[in-house]
Amino acid sequence: MLADLDELILTCSDPRSRAYIKESVQCYKAGAYRASVVACWIAVAFDLVDKIRELAATGDNLAQEQMARFEKTQNNNDIFGALSFEKELPDMALNKFEFISHLEHQDLVRLVEDRNRCAHPSKVSDAQVFEASAELARLHISNSVKSILSQPAAQGKSALERIMQDMDSRYFPSKYNDVLAFLSAGPLGRPKHSLYRNFIQIITKTILKHEATGQRRSRSILALLAMKKMHPALWAAEFPNILLKLIEHIVDEKDLVNTVIFLVYHHKLGIWECLSDFQRLRISTFVHNSPASLLEDFDNILELPPEHQLHKAAIGRIGKTTLEEIKSISWLFHIPTQFFERTLTLYGRSASFAEANETGRFIRNQVTEVSDPKPKLDALIKTAKSNEQIRLSNELPNIFKAFASLESVGRDFVKERIVEFGLEVEYL
C-alpha cells in the first residue's frame, strides 16, 4: 500500500526537514515531476548539512571539521568547493557519520543521478528527452523521508557513543518507566537497525559479564527491557541471535553465574527460548554443578516450573550441597523448602552428639526463616526419631522451642506432634 505523502511529511520531527520536503511534494501533486526530484535532493542535502551542524554543536570533531570546510566555501563564495562538498554528501552520510545504511546509500546515489538528469538537459536518445515519471518522484520522496529526513541527527557511531555516555551519567534514570521515556526521546526512539542491534549487543554483553559494576548492569537491564517494549519487531529480529552468539562464547565461571541469574530473573523476556538445545543443556549442566556463589540465587530458579530444565538442575545441585555451603548462604526472605530438607538430611547423618549439636544449632537459627513450618516440624521429628545421636543431643529441645515460639505453630502443637510420633522424652 502506497504511503500518503502528507503523512510522510508529518514523520519529520524537525520543522526544517518538513519545510524542505514539502516543496517536493507540492511539485509532485502539480505534476512537475522533474522539479519534484530536484527539490527532493535539495531537501536531503540541506537536511544532511543540518544534521552535521547539530553533531558539530555537540562537540563531534569530525562534524566540526566538515562544518568548518562548508562555512569556508560559503564565506569565500567557492562554487567548485561547494559542488565538491555537495557531491560528497552521500558518502559522508554513510562512511563518516553513519546516518544511513549501505542500501540507503544506494538509494541516495540514485537520487543524485536522477536529480542530475532532471536538472540538466538530458536525452535518452536523439529523438527522446528524459522525462521523470510520477513513480520515480514518489519513490525518491518516500525513500528520502524514511531513511534521512525523519531520522535524528545521530544514527551511527556518534549516536551510540552519546547513548553510552548517557547511561554512565548521573542523570540517567533508575526506574523502568523513566528509562523508557528517556530512551524514547533520543536516537533510540526511531533507530536504524544497526544502531538498535549495536546497542542491544553492548548492554547484553554488559549484563552477562562479571566485570561490569552493579549500577551499570542494573541500568543495562532496564534499558534492555525498554528496548523490547519500544521496538518489539526489531527485538524479535535482533535479540535472539545476539544473545545466542554471546552465550556461545562465555566460558568464564563468573560470567556463567551472571548468565544464569539473568536467564532466571528475567525469564519473561523469553531468554531461555532463544537458546539452542545445546546451550540449554550447557547452562543446565552448569547449574547442576554450580559453584557455591550461585546457590543464593536458587530460590528464584526454584520458582520456575518443576519441569523446567533449570529447576531440575537446581534440585540435583541441592542434593549435593554440603552443610558448609548452606551455612554460607544469606537468604533475603524465606529459606527454600528444598534447602531446609537438605539440611535435615545432613542432620540425620549425624554420627556423634557433637555433630548433632553443631548441626542442630544451625537448624534452630533457621527455624524462624522457613515457610510453612508445620510440615518441617514433622520432618524434624522423624529425623530425630531415626537417629539416637540427635534424639539424645542437648540441642534438640532448643530446636523444638524455636518451633514453639512461632506464632503459626505454638507450644501445644509441638507437644502434640512429639506425642503423635511416639517420642517418649518431654522436650518442652
C-alpha positions as CSV (number, residue, x, y, z in Angstrom):
1,M,0.0,0.0,0.0
2,L,1.4,3.4,-1.0
3,A,2.1,5.7,1.9
4,D,0.3,9.1,1.8
5,L,2.9,11.8,1.1
6,D,1.3,14.3,3.6
7,E,1.5,11.6,6.3
8,L,5.2,11.0,5.4
9,I,5.9,14.7,5.8
10,L,4.5,14.5,9.4
11,T,7.0,11.9,10.3
12,C,9.7,14.5,10.0
13,S,10.1,15.7,13.6
14,D,12.3,18.6,12.6
15,P,10.2,21.5,11.2
16,R,13.0,22.4,8.8
17,S,13.0,19.0,7.3
18,R,9.2,19.2,6.9
19,A,9.6,22.5,5.1
20,Y,12.3,21.2,2.8
21,I,10.4,18.2,1.6
22,K,7.0,19.9,1.4
23,E,8.1,21.8,-1.7
24,S,9.0,18.5,-3.4
25,V,5.6,17.1,-2.5
26,Q,3.8,20.2,-3.9
27,C,5.7,19.8,-7.2
28,Y,4.7,16.1,-7.3
29,K,1.0,17.0,-6.8
30,A,1.2,19.6,-9.5
31,G,2.6,17.1,-12.0
32,A,6.0,18.8,-12.1
33,Y,8.0,15.6,-11.5
34,R,11.3,16.9,-12.7
35,A,11.0,19.8,-10.2
36,S,9.9,17.3,-7.5
37,V,13.0,15.2,-7.9
38,V,15.3,18.2,-7.9
39,A,13.5,19.7,-4.8
40,C,13.8,16.3,-3.1
41,W,17.6,16.3,-3.4
42,I,17.8,19.9,-2.2
43,A,15.7,18.9,0.9
44,V,18.0,15.9,1.5
45,A,21.2,18.0,1.0
46,F,20.1,20.7,3.4
47,D,18.9,18.2,5.9
48,L,22.3,16.3,5.9
49,V,24.1,19.6,6.4
50,D,21.8,20.5,9.3
51,K,22.5,17.1,10.9
52,I,26.2,17.6,10.6
53,R,25.9,21.0,12.1
54,E,23.9,19.5,15.0
55,L,26.7,17.0,15.6
56,A,29.3,19.7,15.5
57,A,27.4,21.6,18.2
58,T,27.7,18.6,20.5
59,G,31.5,18.5,20.1
60,D,31.9,15.9,17.4
61,N,35.4,16.6,16.0
62,L,34.7,15.1,12.5
63,A,31.4,17.1,12.2
64,Q,33.2,20.3,13.3
65,E,35.9,19.7,10.7
66,Q,33.3,19.3,7.9
67,M,31.3,22.3,9.0
68,A,34.4,24.5,9.0
69,R,35.0,23.3,5.5
70,F,31.4,24.1,4.5
71,E,31.4,27.5,6.0
72,K,34.8,28.4,4.4
73,T,33.3,27.6,0.9
74,Q,30.3,29.9,1.7
75,N,32.4,32.7,3.0
76,N,34.8,32.6,0.0
77,N,31.9,32.1,-2.5
78,D,33.8,29.0,-3.6
79,I,31.5,27.4,-6.2
80,F,33.8,24.5,-7.0
81,G,34.3,23.8,-3.3
82,A,30.5,23.9,-2.7
83,L,29.9,21.5,-5.6
84,S,32.6,19.1,-4.2
85,F,31.0,19.2,-0.8
86,E,27.6,18.5,-2.2
87,K,28.9,15.6,-4.3
88,E,30.5,14.0,-1.2
89,L,27.4,14.2,1.0
90,P,26.1,10.7,0.2
91,D,29.5,9.2,1.1
92,M,29.7,11.4,4.2
93,A,26.3,10.2,5.4
94,L,27.4,6.6,5.0
95,N,31.0,6.4,6.0
96,K,31.8,9.4,8.2
97,F,28.6,9.8,10.2
98,E,26.7,6.6,9.6
99,F,23.4,8.4,9.1
100,I,22.3,5.8,6.6
101,S,22.9,2.1,5.7
102,H,24.6,0.7,2.6
103,L,21.2,0.1,1.0
104,E,20.0,3.6,1.8
105,H,23.3,4.9,0.4
106,Q,22.4,3.3,-3.0
107,D,19.0,4.9,-2.9
108,L,20.7,8.3,-2.2
109,V,23.1,7.8,-5.1
110,R,20.2,7.1,-7.4
111,L,18.5,10.3,-6.2
112,V,21.6,12.3,-7.0
113,E,21.8,10.7,-10.5
114,D,18.1,11.3,-11.2
115,R,18.4,14.9,-9.9
116,N,21.2,15.5,-12.4
117,R,19.1,14.1,-15.2
118,C,16.2,16.3,-14.2
119,A,18.2,19.5,-13.6
120,H,20.2,19.4,-16.8
121,P,19.3,18.9,-20.4
122,S,19.3,15.1,-20.8
123,K,18.3,12.9,-23.7
124,V,17.5,9.2,-23.7
125,S,18.1,9.2,-27.4
126,D,18.4,11.7,-30.3
127,A,14.6,11.8,-30.5
128,Q,13.7,11.4,-26.9
129,V,14.2,13.7,-23.9
130,F,14.5,12.3,-20.4
131,E,11.2,12.7,-18.5
132,A,10.8,12.0,-14.8
133,S,7.8,9.8,-14.0
134,A,5.3,10.2,-11.1
135,E,6.5,6.8,-9.8
136,L,10.2,8.0,-9.8
137,A,9.4,11.2,-7.9
138,R,7.2,9.4,-5.4
139,L,9.9,6.8,-4.8
140,H,12.6,9.3,-4.1
141,I,10.3,11.3,-1.8
142,S,9.4,8.2,0.2
143,N,12.9,6.9,0.5
144,S,14.3,10.2,1.5
145,V,11.8,10.8,4.2
146,K,12.1,7.3,5.7
147,S,15.9,7.0,5.6
148,I,17.0,10.6,6.2
149,L,14.5,13.4,6.8
150,S,12.5,11.6,9.6
151,Q,15.7,10.4,11.4
152,P,17.5,12.2,14.2
153,A,20.9,13.7,13.6
154,A,23.0,10.9,15.0
155,Q,22.3,7.3,14.0
156,G,25.7,5.7,13.8
157,K,28.8,5.6,15.9
158,S,28.2,9.1,17.3
159,A,24.7,8.2,18.5
160,L,25.9,5.1,20.1
161,E,28.7,6.9,21.9
162,R,26.2,9.5,23.1
163,I,23.8,6.9,24.4
164,M,26.5,5.1,26.3
165,Q,27.7,8.4,27.8
166,D,24.1,9.0,29.0
167,M,24.0,5.6,30.6
168,D,27.1,6.3,32.6
169,S,26.0,9.8,33.6
170,R,24.4,10.9,36.9
171,Y,21.2,12.0,35.2
172,F,20.3,8.5,33.7
173,P,17.1,7.4,35.5
174,S,16.9,4.4,37.8
175,K,13.2,3.4,37.3
176,Y,11.9,1.5,34.3
177,N,9.2,3.9,33.2
178,D,11.7,6.8,33.4
179,V,14.2,4.9,31.4
180,L,11.6,4.1,28.8
181,A,10.7,7.8,28.4
182,F,14.4,8.8,28.4
183,L,15.5,6.4,25.6
184,S,12.3,7.1,23.6
185,A,13.2,10.8,23.4
186,G,16.6,10.1,21.9
187,P,18.1,8.4,18.8
188,L,16.6,5.0,20.1
189,G,13.1,6.4,19.7
190,R,13.3,5.7,16.0
191,P,16.6,3.8,15.5
192,K,18.2,2.3,12.4
193,H,18.6,-1.4,12.6
194,S,22.3,-1.1,13.0
195,L,22.0,1.3,16.0
196,Y,19.4,-0.8,17.7
197,R,21.5,-4.0,17.1
198,N,24.8,-2.5,18.3
199,F,23.1,-1.0,21.4
200,I,21.4,-4.3,22.3
201,Q,24.7,-6.2,21.9
202,I,26.6,-3.8,24.1
203,I,24.1,-3.8,27.0
204,T,23.5,-7.6,26.8
205,K,27.3,-8.2,27.0
206,T,27.4,-5.8,30.0
207,I,24.7,-7.8,31.8
208,L,26.5,-11.2,31.1
209,K,30.0,-10.1,32.0
210,H,31.0,-10.0,35.7
211,E,33.4,-7.1,35.3
212,A,30.6,-4.5,35.0
213,T,29.6,-2.6,38.1
214,G,26.3,-3.2,39.7
215,Q,25.0,0.2,38.6
216,R,26.0,-0.3,35.0
217,R,24.4,-3.8,35.0
218,S,21.1,-2.7,36.5
219,R,20.9,0.2,34.1
220,S,21.6,-2.1,31.2
221,I,18.8,-4.4,32.3
222,L,16.4,-1.6,32.5
223,A,17.5,-0.4,29.0
224,L,17.1,-3.9,27.6
225,L,13.5,-4.1,29.0
226,A,12.8,-0.7,27.4
227,M,14.2,-1.8,24.0
228,K,11.8,-4.8,23.9
229,K,8.8,-2.6,24.8
230,M,9.7,0.2,22.4
231,H,10.5,-1.9,19.3
232,P,9.1,-5.4,19.5
233,A,9.6,-6.2,15.8
234,L,13.3,-5.2,16.0
235,W,13.7,-7.1,19.2
236,A,12.3,-10.3,17.7
237,A,14.7,-9.9,14.7
238,E,17.8,-9.0,16.6
239,F,17.9,-10.1,20.2
240,P,17.8,-13.9,19.9
241,N,20.8,-14.0,17.5
242,I,22.7,-11.5,19.7
243,L,22.1,-13.5,22.9
244,L,22.9,-16.8,21.3
245,K,26.2,-15.6,19.9
246,L,27.3,-14.0,23.2
247,I,26.4,-17.0,25.3
248,E,28.2,-19.4,22.9
249,H,31.5,-17.6,23.8
250,I,31.0,-17.5,27.6
251,V,33.3,-19.9,29.4
252,D,34.4,-17.9,32.5
253,E,32.7,-19.3,35.6
254,K,31.7,-15.8,37.0
255,D,30.2,-14.9,33.6
256,L,28.2,-18.1,33.6
257,V,26.9,-17.3,37.0
258,N,25.8,-13.8,35.7
259,T,24.2,-15.5,32.7
260,V,22.1,-17.9,34.8
261,I,21.0,-15.1,37.1
262,F,20.0,-13.1,34.0
263,L,18.1,-16.0,32.5
264,V,16.2,-16.7,35.7
265,Y,15.4,-13.2,37.0
266,H,14.2,-12.0,33.6
267,H,12.8,-15.3,32.1
268,K,9.7,-13.3,31.0
269,L,11.8,-11.8,28.3
270,G,11.8,-15.3,26.6
271,I,15.6,-15.6,27.0
272,W,15.5,-19.4,27.6
273,E,13.5,-19.9,24.4
274,C,16.2,-18.0,22.4
275,L,18.8,-20.7,23.2
276,S,19.6,-23.7,21.2
277,D,19.1,-27.2,22.7
278,F,22.9,-27.5,23.1
279,Q,23.1,-24.2,25.0
280,R,20.2,-25.1,27.3
281,L,22.0,-28.4,28.1
282,R,25.2,-26.5,28.7
283,I,23.6,-23.9,31.1
284,S,21.5,-26.5,33.0
285,T,24.6,-28.7,33.4
286,F,26.4,-25.7,34.9
287,V,23.6,-25.2,37.3
288,H,23.7,-28.9,38.3
289,N,27.4,-28.5,39.1
290,S,27.3,-24.8,40.0
291,P,29.7,-23.1,42.4
292,A,28.5,-22.1,45.9
293,S,28.3,-18.5,44.8
294,L,25.2,-19.3,42.7
295,L,23.3,-21.1,45.5
296,E,21.9,-17.9,47.0
297,D,20.0,-17.3,43.7
298,F,18.5,-20.8,43.7
299,D,15.3,-19.5,45.3
300,N,14.5,-17.8,42.0
301,I,15.4,-20.9,40.0
302,L,13.1,-23.0,42.2
303,E,10.2,-20.7,41.3
304,L,10.4,-21.9,37.7
305,P,8.0,-24.7,36.8
306,P,9.2,-28.1,38.1
307,E,9.5,-29.4,34.5
308,H,11.9,-26.6,33.6
309,Q,15.5,-27.8,32.9
310,L,17.0,-25.3,35.3
311,H,14.6,-26.3,38.1
312,K,15.5,-29.9,37.7
313,A,19.2,-29.0,37.6
314,A,18.9,-26.9,40.8
315,I,17.2,-29.8,42.6
316,G,20.1,-32.0,41.5
317,R,22.7,-29.5,42.8
318,I,20.8,-29.1,46.2
319,G,21.1,-32.9,46.6
320,K,24.9,-32.5,46.6
321,T,25.0,-29.4,48.8
322,T,27.2,-29.6,51.9
323,L,26.3,-28.1,55.3
324,E,29.1,-25.6,55.0
325,E,27.7,-24.4,51.6
326,I,24.2,-24.0,53.1
327,K,25.7,-22.1,56.1
328,S,27.3,-19.6,53.7
329,I,24.0,-18.5,52.1
330,S,22.2,-15.4,53.3
331,W,18.6,-15.6,52.3
332,L,16.8,-12.4,51.8
333,F,13.4,-13.8,52.7
334,H,12.4,-17.4,53.5
335,I,14.7,-20.4,53.2
336,P,13.5,-22.6,50.3
337,T,11.9,-25.8,51.4
338,Q,14.4,-27.9,49.4
339,F,17.4,-26.4,51.3
340,F,15.8,-27.0,54.7
341,E,15.0,-30.5,53.7
342,R,18.7,-31.0,52.6
343,T,19.8,-29.6,56.0
344,L,17.6,-32.2,57.7
345,T,19.0,-34.9,55.6
346,L,22.5,-33.9,56.6
347,Y,21.3,-33.6,60.2
348,G,20.0,-37.2,60.0
349,R,23.5,-38.4,59.2
350,S,25.0,-37.1,62.4
351,A,27.4,-39.7,63.7
352,S,28.0,-38.1,67.2
353,F,26.4,-35.9,69.8
354,A,28.9,-33.2,68.9
355,E,27.9,-33.3,65.2
356,A,24.2,-33.4,66.1
357,N,24.6,-30.4,68.4
358,E,26.5,-28.4,65.8
359,T,24.0,-29.0,63.0
360,G,21.2,-28.6,65.5
361,R,22.3,-25.1,66.4
362,F,22.3,-24.1,62.7
363,I,18.8,-25.6,62.3
364,R,17.5,-23.7,65.4
365,N,18.6,-20.4,63.8
366,Q,16.9,-21.4,60.5
367,V,13.5,-22.2,62.0
368,T,12.3,-18.6,62.0
369,E,13.1,-18.2,58.3
370,V,11.3,-21.3,57.0
371,S,8.0,-21.1,55.2
372,D,5.1,-23.3,56.1
373,P,6.9,-24.6,59.3
374,K,4.4,-27.3,60.4
375,P,5.5,-29.9,57.8
376,K,9.1,-29.0,58.6
377,L,8.4,-29.8,62.2
378,D,7.1,-33.3,61.3
379,A,10.2,-33.9,59.1
380,L,12.4,-32.9,62.1
381,I,10.7,-35.2,64.5
382,K,11.0,-38.1,62.0
383,T,14.7,-37.3,61.6
384,A,15.2,-37.2,65.4
385,K,13.4,-40.4,65.9
386,S,15.6,-42.3,63.4
387,N,18.9,-41.2,64.9
388,E,19.8,-41.7,68.6
389,Q,22.7,-39.2,68.4
390,I,20.1,-36.5,67.5
391,R,17.4,-37.8,69.9
392,L,19.7,-37.6,72.9
393,S,21.5,-34.4,71.9
394,N,21.4,-31.3,74.0
395,E,20.4,-29.0,71.1
396,L,17.2,-30.9,70.0
397,P,15.0,-29.4,72.8
398,N,16.1,-25.9,71.7
399,I,15.0,-26.6,68.1
400,F,11.5,-27.6,69.4
401,K,11.4,-24.5,71.5
402,A,12.2,-22.4,68.3
403,F,9.3,-24.1,66.5
404,A,7.0,-23.5,69.6
405,S,7.9,-19.7,69.5
406,L,6.5,-19.4,66.0
407,E,3.0,-17.8,66.0
408,S,1.8,-20.2,63.3
409,V,2.9,-23.3,65.3
410,G,2.8,-22.7,69.1
411,R,3.9,-24.8,72.1
412,D,0.8,-27.0,72.2
413,F,1.1,-28.1,68.6
414,V,4.7,-29.0,69.1
415,K,3.9,-31.2,72.1
416,E,1.1,-32.8,70.3
417,R,3.3,-33.7,67.3
418,I,6.0,-35.1,69.6
419,V,3.5,-37.4,71.2
420,E,1.9,-38.3,67.9
421,F,5.2,-39.5,66.5
422,G,5.9,-41.5,69.7
423,L,8.9,-39.7,71.1
424,E,8.9,-40.5,74.8
425,V,11.1,-37.7,76.2
426,E,9.4,-34.5,77.3
427,Y,11.2,-31.7,75.4
428,L,9.1,-28.7,76.5
